[in-house]
Amino acid sequence: MGNVEKLEALIQGYLKGKIGRRDFVVGGLQLGLSLAVLTRLTAPARAANLMDSAPEAPYESPITQERVAFLKTKPFKGTTINVMVLKTTVGDGLKYHVPHWEEETGGKVNVAEVPIETLHQQIFSDLASGLGRYDAYMTGAWFYGDFFVPKTPYIVEIDKFQADPRHPYWDPDQWLPAMRKLYEWNGKLYGVLFDGDAQALYYRKDIFTDSKNQEKFKDKYGYSLPAPPKTMKELQDAAAFFTGWDWASDGGEGWGLALHAKVNEQGFFHFLSLSAPYVISPDNKYYFFNPQDMKPLINSEGHLRALEDYLKLANAGPREEISWTLGQGWNLFLAGRSAMEPTWGDLPTLAQDPKTSKVKGKMGAAGMPGTTEAFNPITGQWKKYELNQVGNTNGGSWHCVISRNSKKQEATYDFLAFMANKKNAFFNSTNGWTGVQPGMKFEYLPPVGTASLDEFKAQNWDADDAMEYLKGYYSVLSAPVQQEYLRIPGTAEYWHELDVNISAVLGGQMQPKAALDATAAAWEKITQRYGREKQKVLYQASFA
Amino acid sequence: MKAKHVRPGEYGAVFKYVLLLPAVLWVVAFTFVPLIFVIHYSLANYVLGLGITDYVGLENYADVLASDRFWHSIMVTAAYVAISVPIEVVLGFTAAWLVNLGAPWSYGFRTVIGTPLFTMEVAIGYLGVTLFSSQGGLVPAVLGLAGVHVPWLSTAWGGIAAAILLDIWRWTSFVFVIVLAGLAGISSDLYDAAILDARNHWQVMWRLGVPLAWPVTTIAILLRTVECLKVFAIPYALTTGGPGTSTEVFSAMDYLTTVQFFNFGQGSAMGVIFLVMVAALLTVFFKQMRKRLA
C-alpha cells in the first residue's frame, strides 16, 4: 500500500471512529505529515462528528461526541487555572463564561483583572521572572513580538490541543484571513479565538439623511452631504458642519466627531486608522519602517499631512476628549451628541442598549474614508488615486494565550476553547458589554457568513443597525488594501512613543512635524536596543 | 549573688556590633545591593526576554541627559513639589495650631483631618478621575453652577492643578500630625506669658509657635519634600502623564521606561541621575537646617 492509500485509510478510519485521534495523529506523523496539516485534516473529520447540542454541555454548540463523553468524567475537577485579563469590557466578557465552564467541567478559574496601562508589564513580569502565577494571559495582538524574543517562546502552540476532539469545538478556518494572522506566529496558531478588532466609521444615518441637513450642507460646501463620507476631505467637511449647533433639535450642543484620545490608553489607534490612506496604497504596504534598513517612516510627508488633518478632525469634538477613555468617547455618540465616531465595533453593539443609548436604530457604518492622493514613503513620491481606501485590523483583538510556564495547559486550553465555541463566540460578538467584535465568518450574514438576522434580533439588535454594522465592519476587514499590523518585539514601546507625541500635538504641546520627528528619533533608539538586524528580519517576515 | 563586672571591651564591643548587625544587614541588602545592581544595569543594554545583550558604558546616561522628556519630567516634578509642599505645610501648621488651642471641635477635627492619610494614593488618583471628569464629575458640575468652566484633565495646568489639590488633601494631615506633636511639647507657661503680651492668637503663633515648632516643622518639610519628589500614583492615575507628557512626573517616566518597557539600562541611568540630584538638594537642605538650628 502506498503512502496516499495509507493516508486515505487513516482518514477513513478516523472519520468512521475505528481509530482514535491519538492513533490518527501518530499514523499521520509516521507518514511524514506535520501536526499543522494533521490538524487541518482532523477539522472536517471532527465536523462530521458534530452534534448540535448535548445535555452534558448546555453552553456549547456544536459539540463532538468525544467532548460529551469527556464531560461526563468532570475532567477538570480539582483543577484551578489562573487567567490574567484586561480590566475592561473584554475582561467582563471572559468572566461571564467562567461559571458555565466550571459547571460543565468541574474545574475552577481565577480571574485577575489588570488595567491596560499595566497589562504589558504584568504579563511579561510574570513570564520573564518564571514565576508562572498565571496559566493564560489576555493579550493585545501587538504584544506578540515580545512573546517570541526568547529562544523558547513564552507562549505555547495550540495546534495539538485544537486537534483533540475532547476539547470544545471551534474551527479556525472560519476566521476572516486578516484576523487569523493576528492569532498566529510564523503560520502556527497560538491564540484562541475571542475578539476581532478593526476600526470603522460610525455615523448617524438619520442625521446624515435628513433633508434639512443635506440642504444646509450643500449651501455651505457646494456638494451633497455624503452619507457616509468616503474621502478624508468629506469627513473633515462633515465633521466641521455638525460641530457647534443643535442638529439633534433637543437643546444640547452637537459635535461632528467623537474621539477617545487619552494618552497611554488606545487613542493612538485613531491616528493609525485615519492616517493609513495617506501612506498605504496599492503601491505601498509599509507604514512603520523601511523593510530594507528598519529606518522609521513615521515622519514622512504622508504621515505629516495625515497628522495635520487629524488635528482638524479633533477640533470637531469637545476639547476634553483628549483626556477621554474609550467609554467616555463612546458616551458622547451614544448620548446623541456626536454625528460620527471612528472606532471599534463596541459602539454599534452598545448602541443597542436603550438604557445607555439614544441612537438605537439610527446607526450607519462604513469603512474608514480614503484619500485621493497617497505618499509612498519608500519612493518619496505622491501619487493620485480615484479613491484609496485602506482596511485595518487596528486594536487589541484581545484574546488569550497559554503560558509556557503553565502546569495546566490542557485545562487552560479547554476553558479558552469553550469561549471560542460557536455558541459562546456568537454571544460575545453580539453583546456590546463583552467588548468582543466579529472576526469569524459565522458571525456575518450571507453571502459572507452563515448568521441570520433573527439571531441578531434575538440579542435585541435593531435589524437595520445589525446589517449596517456587519456590512461596514466586513468592508474594513476584507478591504483589498490593508494596513499592516505591527507585531515585532518592542511594539508596545514603539506605539507608546507615537501615542505620547500624538497626544502632545492634540494638547498643543508640540507641532505635528516636531512630534513625528521626535517619534522617529525614539523609534531609532528602540530599534537599536532590540538589534536592527533582528528587528528587520521579523518585520520583513510579518509581510511574508 | 555577686554581679560580674564587665570590663570595657570584654563583651560590650562585640555586643554593640551584634545589636547593630540587623540594621546594617538591612541597609546593605535593601539599599546598597540594589544600588549596585542599578549602577550595573545603567551601564548595559537590556532587552526583555534576552537580558543584558551588551555593555554600553555611559551611553545610557548621555541619552537620558540629552532627553527633553527627562528634563520636562524633572520640571513637572519640581513644580509639583514647589507648589504642593508649602501649601501643605502652611495648612497643616495652621490646623495644628488651632487644634492645639484646645477648641471644642478639635477632637472631631483630628479624626476627620487624619482620614486621607489612611487612603491609598492610587485610589485617590482614580477618585480624582471621577471628581474632575468633564462627563459628570462633581468638581466641574459645582463650578459649572457658578459659570466657571475649567478644563481640568485636558490641559497641562489643569491636570497638575487637580493632582496638586488631591495631594494637598492627602498629605496636609501628615504635616498636621507632626507639627501638632511639636506644638504639644511647648510649655503652657510660655503660651500664657505670650498671650499677655500679644495682641491676638495669630501673633502668638507667628512669634512663638513658629520659632519653637520650627525644628519639628523642618522635619515635616524634609519628609514631605522627599516623599513628594517620588510622587507617582496620584498624577499618574489621574492623567497618565497627559495630554502628551505635559503632566508626566519623573517617577512616571522612570516607571514607564523601566517597568513597562523593561528598558532597565536607561531606566537605571535615570534613577542614578535623579538620586544624585536629590542627594545634592538634601545636602543643601541639611546644611541650611543646621545653620538655623545652630
Interface residues (C-beta under 8 A of the other chain):
Chain A: E117 T118 H120 Q121 F124 S125 A128 D146 V149 P150 Y154 K262 V263 N264 E265 P318 R319 E320 E321 I322 S323 W324 Q328 N331 P489 G490 A492 E493 H496 V500 N501 S503 A504 V505 L506 G507 G508 Q509 M510 A518 K525 R529 Y530 G531
Chain B: N45 V47 L48 G49 L50 T53 D63 D68 S133 S134 Q135 P151 L153 S154 T155 A156 G159 T239 T240 G241 G242 P243 G244 T245 S246 L256 V259 Q260 F261 F262 N263 G265
